[in-house]
Amino acid sequence: MASGLSSPHLGSKPRWKWKTPLFALVVILTNAFGNFSIARGMRQLPALGTPADLIVAIFTPWVGLGVALLITWLLSRMMFLSFADLSYMLPLTSLGFALSAVLGRLFLNEQITPQRWAGIFLIMIGTALVGPGNPETALHAEAQGEECGARVARGMESRGVERTGIESSGIESSGVEK
């Protein structure tokens, strides 16, 4: 196998070693800076009174940036969960909450009580415990793909559907695009 590849499960496709730290970093940073941007933008606006005020707020620069970052956060989190366990991803990416608190203290002059700092410290300890572990203990769709493809093929054969190159790849062609 190439030096940049590892295979956590037999029969699974190779997984790049940098994938886990890259997605963890993207999820952490987009969460923290997205929340920070929304908080900064909302502090520049008067208190919201109606749902229409929310729509106006979304189109302000800081809030709009925060929304875009949090959309990126959600999509990158979904990608992360496609190859890592929830029980690994959640504690690791909770560093975003700690970073959000630090950003709030440094740039928004938020007062953080000793109790909150203790909570942030506990988050850091949890991350230190989980971070070095294996991100994947359950089989994900990538590892289950061959088994699923075989079940689909058996089901098609039992219905008398002839297999072609497309159908054997797991994509059914019935003349109608799905």
C-alpha positions in Angstrom: 0.0 0.0 0.0 1.2 3.6 -0.6 2.6 5.5 2.3 -0.3 7.9 2.5 -3.0 5.2 2.7 -4.3 3.0 5.5 -7.1 0.5 5.5 -9.0 0.2 8.8 -11.2 -2.6 7.6 -10.5 -5.5 5.2 -12.1 -5.0 1.9 -12.7 -1.2 2.4 -11.4 1.4 0.1 -8.1 3.1 1.2 -8.5 6.0 3.6 -6.1 9.0 3.4 -4.3 9.6 6.7 -4.9 13.3 6.5 -8.7 12.9 6.1 -9.6 12.7 9.8 -7.4 15.7 11.0 -8.5 17.8 8.0 -12.2 17.3 8.6 -11.8 17.8 12.4 -10.0 21.1 11.8 -12.6 22.3 9.3 -15.5 21.3 11.6 -13.9 23.0 14.6 -12.9 26.2 12.8 -16.2 26.7 10.9 -18.2 26.1 14.0 -16.2 28.5 16.2 -15.9 31.3 13.6 -19.4 30.9 12.3 -20.8 31.3 15.8 -18.4 34.2 16.5 -19.5 36.0 13.3 -23.2 35.6 14.1 -22.6 36.9 17.6 -20.7 39.9 16.4 -23.3 40.7 13.7 -26.2 40.3 16.1 -24.6 42.7 18.6 -24.6 45.4 15.9 -28.4 45.1 15.4 -31.3 46.1 17.7 -33.2 43.3 19.4 -35.2 41.3 16.9 -39.0 41.7 17.3 -40.4 39.8 14.3 -39.5 36.9 12.0 -39.0 39.5 9.2 -36.2 41.0 11.4 -34.4 37.6 11.2 -34.4 37.8 7.4 -33.0 41.3 7.4 -30.3 40.2 9.9 -29.2 37.3 7.7 -28.3 39.7 5.0 -26.0 41.8 7.2 -22.3 41.1 6.5 -21.3 39.5 9.8 -24.4 37.4 10.2 -24.3 36.4 6.5 -20.7 35.3 6.9 -21.6 33.3 10.1 -24.5 31.6 8.3 -22.2 30.7 5.4 -19.6 29.3 7.8 -22.2 27.3 9.7 -23.6 25.8 6.4 -20.0 24.8 5.7 -19.7 23.4 9.2 -22.8 21.3 8.7 -21.7 19.9 5.4 -18.2 19.1 6.6 -19.6 17.5 9.7 -21.8 15.3 7.5 -18.7 14.3 5.5 -16.8 13.6 8.7 -19.6 11.3 9.9 -19.5 9.4 6.7 -16.2 7.8 7.8 -15.9 8.4 11.5 -18.0 7.3 14.4 -20.3 9.8 16.2 -18.7 8.8 19.5 -15.3 9.9 18.1 -16.3 13.0 16.1 -18.5 14.7 18.7 -16.0 15.0 21.6 -13.2 15.8 19.1 -15.1 18.6 17.4 -16.4 20.0 20.7 -13.1 22.0 20.7 -15.1 24.4 18.6 -17.1 25.3 21.7 -13.9 26.0 23.6 -12.6 28.1 20.7 -15.9 30.0 20.5 -15.6 31.0 24.2 -12.0 32.2 23.7 -13.0 34.2 20.6 -15.9 35.7 22.7 -13.5 36.7 25.5 -10.9 38.1 23.2 -12.9 39.9 20.6 -16.4 40.5 22.1 -15.2 41.3 25.6 -17.4 38.6 27.1 -16.8 37.9 30.8 -16.3 34.1 31.3 -16.8 32.9 34.8 -14.4 30.4 36.5 -17.3 27.8 36.2 -17.3 28.3 32.4 -13.5 28.0 32.2 -13.7 24.8 34.2 -16.3 23.5 31.6 -13.9 24.5 28.8 -11.1 22.7 30.6 -13.2 19.5 30.9 -14.0 19.7 27.1 -10.2 19.9 26.5 -9.6 16.8 28.7 -12.4 14.9 26.9 -10.8 15.8 23.5 -7.4 14.6 24.8 -8.9 11.3 25.8 -10.8 10.7 22.5 -8.5 12.3 20.0 -5.7 9.8 19.8 -8.1 6.9 19.4 -9.4 5.2 16.2 -12.0 7.3 14.5 -13.8 4.3 13.2 -15.0 1.3 15.2 -18.2 0.6 13.2 -18.4 -0.4 9.6 -19.5 2.5 7.4 -21.1 2.4 4.0 -17.7 2.4 2.3 -16.8 -0.9 4.0 -20.3 -2.3 3.6 -20.5 -1.4 -0.1 -19.5 -4.8 -1.5 -21.9 -6.7 0.7 -24.7 -4.3 -0.2 -23.9 -4.6 -3.9 -24.0 -8.4 -3.7 -27.5 -8.2 -2.0 -28.7 -6.0 -4.8 -27.4 -8.3 -7.5 -29.0 -11.3 -5.8 -32.3 -9.5 -5.6 -32.1 -8.5 -9.3 -31.3 -12.1 -10.3 -34.2 -13.4 -8.3 -36.5 -11.1 -10.2 -35.0 -12.3 -13.5 -33.3 -9.0 -14.3 -30.3 -9.4 -16.6 -27.1 -8.0 -15.3 -25.1 -5.6 -17.5 -22.0 -3.6 -16.6 -24.1 -0.8 -15.1 -26.2 -3.1 -13.0 -23.3 -5.1 -11.7 -21.9 -1.8 -10.4 -24.9 -1.4 -8.1 -26.7 1.1 -10.4 -30.0 -0.2 -11.7 -30.9 0.8 -15.3 -34.5 0.4 -16.1 -34.6 3.0 -18.9 -35.6 5.7 -16.4 -33.1 7.9 -14.6 -33.6 7.9 -10.8 
